[in-house]
Amino acid sequence: MSTPPVLAVEQVSLQIGGARIINDVSLQVAEGEMLGVIGPNGAGKTTLFNLVSGVLRPTAGTIRLEGRDVTRSTVDARARAGLGRSFQTSNLFLGLTVLENVRLAAQASRGGSLSPFRFPRATDAATRAARESLGQVGLAHHAETPAGGLSHGDKRKLEIAMLLTADPKVILLDEPMAGVGSGDVPGLVELIRGVHRDHGRTVLMVEHHMDVVLGLVDRVAVMHHGSLLALGTPDEVMADATVQAAYLGEAL
């Protein structure tokens, strides 16, 4: 690519015992790009995200964020460097309000307390950032609603709002449509498109809904048994004979 990548995964492997979980994966993601990561269960998609975000450390290879080697950096250090991550399962405080959840994320991103018992002024920086993020994801009207009362789709939007308070340059979304009802999918798709297009975020997304992936992303990375099988535009990848052969009879 013509400009330096905002994220570079260079010959990354993960071996646990005698098993090679991730095998020599290399890919580069340009600033402002949206990359979809696809593959069946067990292909290594979430493990790759865990390596990039710092939940796991590779046994070989290098991970760079804006040219900086973050291979041995902690999750928190990567977050401070501009990397945001959502997970397949919800990480919300369901008994707290929507605003309180986002405010806690804003406090943490600013080096403050992650305690719901700290009650800041309604005009402090964390609260202002929380309200702004809720506006961006369309949840401002739910600010005082307990998070547990939201639909699955709105819970995913809330998780994205929590990510946005830290102003990340790179966002990893791990199966954002998981558990979301069909009626909530279009709104969530439009939100992700807006985060990418309107706010200029670089987005990597693991997703099993192929229609969602192909309609959103600039490029697709295909994982197969821990290796990167193919990388290209959606049309290129879907037409790739190797991809077709590898996934014959396997649901993506």
C-alpha positions as CSV (number, residue, x, y, z in Angstrom):
1,M,0.0,0.0,0.0
2,S,1.2,3.5,-0.8
3,T,0.9,5.0,2.7
4,P,2.3,3.4,5.9
5,P,-0.3,1.1,7.5
6,V,-2.0,2.1,10.7
7,L,-1.9,-1.6,11.8
8,A,0.7,-4.2,10.7
9,V,0.6,-7.8,11.7
10,E,4.0,-9.3,10.7
11,Q,4.5,-13.1,10.6
12,V,2.5,-13.6,13.8
13,S,2.1,-17.1,15.2
14,L,0.7,-18.5,18.4
15,Q,1.6,-21.9,19.7
16,I,0.1,-23.4,22.8
17,G,1.7,-26.7,23.8
18,G,2.3,-28.6,20.6
19,A,-0.6,-26.9,18.8
20,R,-0.1,-24.1,16.3
21,I,-3.2,-21.9,16.8
22,I,-2.1,-19.0,14.6
23,N,0.4,-19.8,11.8
24,D,2.6,-17.0,10.3
25,V,-0.2,-14.5,9.7
26,S,0.8,-11.2,8.0
27,L,-1.5,-8.4,7.0
28,Q,-1.5,-4.6,6.8
29,V,-4.5,-2.3,7.3
30,A,-4.5,1.3,5.9
31,E,-5.7,4.2,7.9
32,G,-9.4,4.6,7.3
33,E,-9.9,1.2,5.9
34,M,-12.5,-1.4,6.9
35,L,-11.3,-5.0,6.9
36,G,-13.6,-8.0,7.3
37,V,-12.2,-11.2,8.9
38,I,-14.1,-14.3,8.0
39,G,-13.9,-18.0,8.4
40,P,-15.7,-20.9,10.1
41,N,-15.6,-21.5,13.9
42,G,-12.1,-22.5,14.9
43,A,-10.4,-20.7,12.0
44,G,-8.6,-18.4,14.4
45,K,-10.5,-15.1,13.9
46,T,-11.0,-14.2,17.5
47,T,-7.6,-15.5,18.5
48,L,-6.1,-13.1,15.9
49,F,-8.1,-10.2,17.5
50,N,-6.9,-11.3,21.0
51,L,-3.3,-11.1,19.7
52,V,-3.8,-7.7,18.1
53,S,-5.5,-6.3,21.2
54,G,-3.0,-7.7,23.7
55,V,-5.3,-10.3,25.4
56,L,-2.8,-12.9,24.1
57,R,0.9,-12.5,23.2
58,P,2.2,-14.2,20.1
59,T,5.0,-16.8,20.3
60,A,6.5,-15.3,17.1
61,G,6.1,-12.2,14.9
62,T,5.5,-8.5,15.5
63,I,2.4,-6.3,15.8
64,R,2.8,-2.6,15.0
65,L,0.3,0.2,15.6
66,E,1.1,3.4,13.6
67,G,4.6,2.0,13.2
68,R,5.2,1.4,16.9
69,D,6.0,-2.1,18.1
70,V,3.2,-3.0,20.5
71,T,3.8,-6.8,20.5
72,R,4.6,-6.9,24.2
73,S,2.3,-4.0,25.2
74,T,-0.6,-4.5,27.6
75,V,-4.2,-4.2,26.7
76,D,-4.4,-0.8,28.5
77,A,-1.3,0.5,26.8
78,R,-2.7,-0.4,23.3
79,A,-5.9,1.3,24.2
80,R,-4.0,4.4,25.2
81,A,-2.2,4.2,21.9
82,G,-5.5,4.2,20.0
83,L,-6.8,0.7,19.8
84,G,-10.4,-0.1,20.8
85,R,-11.9,-3.6,21.0
86,S,-15.4,-5.1,21.4
87,F,-16.1,-8.7,22.3
88,Q,-18.5,-11.4,21.2
89,T,-20.2,-11.3,24.6
90,S,-21.4,-8.2,26.2
91,N,-19.2,-6.4,28.8
92,L,-21.9,-4.0,30.1
93,F,-22.9,-3.1,33.6
94,L,-26.5,-4.2,33.1
95,G,-27.8,-2.6,36.4
96,L,-26.3,0.8,35.6
97,T,-27.9,3.3,33.2
98,V,-26.7,3.7,29.6
99,L,-25.1,7.0,30.4
100,E,-23.3,5.6,33.5
101,N,-21.9,2.8,31.4
102,V,-20.4,5.2,28.8
103,R,-19.3,7.6,31.5
104,L,-17.3,4.8,33.2
105,A,-15.6,4.0,29.9
106,A,-14.8,7.7,29.5
107,Q,-13.4,8.0,33.0
108,A,-11.2,4.9,32.4
109,S,-9.9,6.2,29.1
110,R,-8.8,9.4,30.8
111,G,-6.9,7.6,33.5
112,G,-9.7,8.1,36.1
113,S,-11.6,5.7,38.3
114,L,-13.6,2.8,36.9
115,S,-16.0,3.0,39.8
116,P,-19.7,3.5,39.5
117,F,-19.6,5.0,43.0
118,R,-17.8,8.0,41.9
119,F,-20.4,10.6,41.0
120,P,-18.9,13.4,38.9
121,R,-20.7,16.7,38.0
122,A,-23.1,16.6,35.1
123,T,-20.7,18.9,33.2
124,D,-17.4,17.2,33.8
125,A,-15.3,16.0,30.8
126,A,-16.2,12.3,31.1
127,T,-19.9,13.0,31.2
128,R,-19.7,15.4,28.3
129,A,-17.8,12.8,26.3
130,A,-20.3,10.1,27.2
131,R,-23.3,12.2,26.0
132,E,-21.5,13.0,22.8
133,S,-20.8,9.3,22.1
134,L,-24.4,8.4,22.9
135,G,-25.5,11.0,20.4
136,Q,-23.2,9.5,17.8
137,V,-24.7,6.0,18.1
138,G,-28.3,7.2,18.4
139,L,-28.9,6.3,22.1
140,A,-29.1,9.8,23.6
141,H,-32.8,9.2,24.3
142,H,-31.9,6.1,26.3
143,A,-29.4,7.8,28.6
144,E,-31.3,7.1,31.8
145,T,-32.4,3.6,30.8
146,P,-30.8,0.7,32.6
147,A,-28.5,-1.1,30.1
148,G,-30.1,-4.4,30.9
149,G,-33.4,-3.1,29.5
150,L,-31.9,-2.5,26.0
151,S,-32.5,-4.7,23.0
152,H,-29.5,-6.8,21.9
153,G,-29.0,-4.4,19.0
154,D,-29.0,-1.3,21.3
155,K,-26.6,-3.1,23.6
156,R,-24.1,-3.4,20.7
157,K,-24.6,0.3,20.0
158,L,-23.9,1.0,23.6
159,E,-20.6,-1.0,23.4
160,I,-19.6,1.0,20.4
161,A,-20.4,4.3,22.2
162,M,-18.1,3.1,25.1
163,L,-15.3,2.5,22.5
164,L,-15.8,5.9,21.0
165,T,-15.3,7.8,24.2
166,A,-11.6,6.9,24.0
167,D,-11.3,8.3,20.5
168,P,-9.7,5.2,19.1
169,K,-7.9,5.2,15.7
170,V,-8.4,1.5,15.2
171,I,-11.5,-0.4,16.3
172,L,-11.8,-4.2,16.4
173,L,-15.4,-5.4,16.3
174,D,-15.7,-9.1,17.2
175,E,-19.0,-10.4,15.8
176,P,-21.1,-7.2,16.4
177,M,-24.2,-8.9,15.0
178,A,-24.0,-11.8,17.5
179,G,-27.4,-12.2,19.3
180,V,-28.9,-9.3,17.4
181,G,-32.4,-9.7,16.1
182,S,-33.0,-9.3,12.3
183,G,-34.9,-6.1,12.9
184,D,-31.9,-4.5,14.6
185,V,-29.3,-5.5,12.0
186,P,-29.9,-2.7,9.5
187,G,-29.5,0.0,12.1
188,L,-26.4,-1.5,13.5
189,V,-24.9,-1.9,10.0
190,E,-25.6,1.8,9.4
191,L,-23.9,2.7,12.7
192,I,-20.8,0.8,11.8
193,R,-20.7,2.3,8.3
194,G,-21.0,5.8,9.9
195,V,-18.3,5.1,12.4
196,H,-16.0,4.1,9.5
197,R,-17.0,6.6,6.9
198,D,-18.2,9.7,8.8
199,H,-15.8,9.5,11.7
200,G,-12.8,8.2,9.8
201,R,-12.1,5.2,12.0
202,T,-10.1,2.2,10.8
203,V,-12.3,-0.8,11.5
204,L,-11.5,-4.6,11.6
205,M,-14.6,-6.7,11.9
206,V,-15.1,-10.4,12.5
207,E,-18.6,-11.4,11.4
208,H,-20.4,-14.5,10.3
209,H,-23.2,-12.7,8.5
210,M,-21.7,-12.7,5.0
211,D,-24.2,-10.2,3.6
212,V,-23.2,-7.7,6.3
213,V,-19.4,-8.2,5.7
214,L,-19.6,-8.0,1.9
215,G,-21.8,-4.9,2.1
216,L,-19.5,-3.0,4.5
217,V,-15.8,-3.7,4.0
218,D,-13.1,-2.6,1.7
219,R,-11.2,-5.9,1.9
220,V,-11.7,-9.4,3.3
221,A,-9.2,-11.5,5.1
222,V,-10.1,-15.3,5.1
223,M,-8.8,-17.3,8.0
224,H,-8.5,-21.1,7.6
225,H,-7.1,-23.4,10.4
226,G,-5.1,-20.5,11.9
227,S,-3.6,-19.3,8.6
228,L,-4.5,-16.4,6.3
229,L,-5.9,-18.1,3.3
230,A,-6.8,-15.1,1.1
231,L,-6.8,-11.3,1.3
232,G,-8.5,-9.0,-1.2
233,T,-11.6,-7.2,-2.1
234,P,-14.9,-8.9,-1.5
235,D,-15.3,-9.8,-5.2
236,E,-11.7,-11.1,-5.4
237,V,-12.1,-13.3,-2.4
238,M,-15.5,-14.7,-3.3
239,A,-14.2,-15.6,-6.7
240,D,-11.0,-17.2,-5.4
241,A,-10.9,-20.9,-6.3
242,T,-8.8,-21.7,-3.2
243,V,-11.3,-20.1,-0.9
244,Q,-14.2,-21.9,-2.7
245,A,-12.4,-25.2,-2.4
246,A,-11.5,-24.7,1.3
247,Y,-15.0,-23.8,2.3
248,L,-16.9,-26.3,0.1
249,G,-19.6,-27.5,2.5
250,E,-18.4,-25.2,5.4
251,A,-20.6,-22.3,6.4
252,L,-18.7,-19.0,6.5
